[in-house]
């Protein structure tokens, strides 16, 4: 079953739409992906998260 709840990256509003009705920002799925110890792509996701977080700290 696909999750319908999404969260705006800019204002934090929860919605079911891909564009936030409050601020017009992009929304993402509110629930994180399932964890698997046998995850083949974990190192790539961690690298992407680290790059995103380092970009937010430099702003």
Buried (B, 14 or more C-beta within 10 A) or exposed (E): EEEEEBBBEEEEBEBEEEEBEEEEEEBEEEEEEEEEEEEEEEEEEEEEEEEEEEEEEEE
